[in-house]
């Protein structure tokens, strides 16, 4: 996703790539990424904010639906 320009993303906006990876800017203005894992099967969803007890800064899962739900949650709450 290094070739994706994130400077144009406004809070609440996300975009998807052809391979299913997603990138967005959360309502609070933080960058949120969902990508496929390289070494093991699954997906990782991250947000560039300090970890809070009520909201993780990273979610690792093998399920596509769970990864999308985590991305959506981090977009709202991250």
C-alpha positions as CSV (number, residue, x, y, z in Angstrom):
1,X,0.0,0.0,0.0
2,X,3.0,2.2,-0.1
3,X,1.9,3.5,-3.5
4,X,-1.4,4.8,-2.2
5,X,-1.6,8.6,-1.5
6,X,-3.3,9.0,1.8
7,X,-3.0,12.8,2.0
8,X,-6.2,13.2,0.0
9,X,-8.3,11.1,2.4
10,X,-10.6,13.0,4.6
11,X,-11.9,11.7,8.0
12,X,-14.4,9.0,7.5
13,X,-13.3,8.2,3.9
14,X,-11.8,4.8,2.8
15,X,-10.7,3.2,-0.4
16,X,-10.2,-0.4,-1.5
17,X,-7.6,-1.9,-3.8
18,X,-8.2,-4.6,-6.3
19,X,-6.6,-7.2,-4.0
20,X,-9.1,-6.4,-1.2
21,X,-6.8,-4.3,1.0
22,X,-8.4,-1.2,2.4
23,X,-7.0,2.1,3.6
24,X,-8.9,5.0,5.2
25,X,-8.8,7.9,7.6
26,X,-10.9,7.4,10.8
27,X,-13.5,9.9,12.0
28,X,-10.7,11.1,14.4
29,X,-8.3,11.5,11.5
30,X,-6.1,8.5,12.1
31,X,-4.9,6.2,9.3
32,X,-6.5,2.8,9.2
33,X,-5.1,-0.1,7.2
34,X,-6.4,-3.6,6.4
35,X,-4.0,-5.9,4.5
36,X,-3.3,-9.5,3.9
37,X,-0.7,-11.1,6.1
38,X,2.4,-12.2,4.3
39,X,3.9,-15.0,6.4
40,X,0.7,-16.6,7.7
41,X,-2.8,-16.8,6.3
42,X,-5.1,-14.0,7.4
43,X,-5.4,-10.3,7.7
44,X,-4.1,-7.5,9.9
45,X,-6.0,-4.3,10.6
46,X,-4.0,-1.4,12.2
47,X,-4.7,2.2,13.2
48,X,-1.9,4.8,13.8
49,X,-3.0,5.8,17.2
50,X,-1.7,4.9,20.7
51,X,-3.4,1.7,22.0
52,X,-6.3,2.3,24.4
53,X,-7.8,-0.4,26.6
54,X,-11.2,-0.1,25.0
55,X,-9.9,-0.1,21.4
56,X,-6.9,-2.1,20.1
57,X,-4.5,-0.5,17.7
58,X,-4.0,-3.8,15.8
59,X,-6.3,-6.8,15.0
60,X,-5.0,-10.0,13.5
61,X,-7.5,-12.5,12.2
62,X,-8.0,-15.2,9.7
63,X,-11.5,-14.3,8.8
64,X,-12.4,-11.9,6.0
65,X,-15.6,-10.8,7.6
66,X,-13.9,-10.2,11.0
67,X,-11.2,-8.2,9.4
68,X,-13.8,-6.0,7.6
69,X,-15.7,-5.5,10.8
70,X,-12.5,-4.5,12.7
71,X,-11.7,-2.0,9.9
72,X,-15.2,-0.5,10.1
73,X,-15.0,-0.3,13.9
74,X,-11.5,1.4,13.8
75,X,-12.8,3.8,11.1
76,X,-15.6,4.8,13.5
77,X,-13.8,4.8,16.8
78,X,-10.1,5.0,16.0
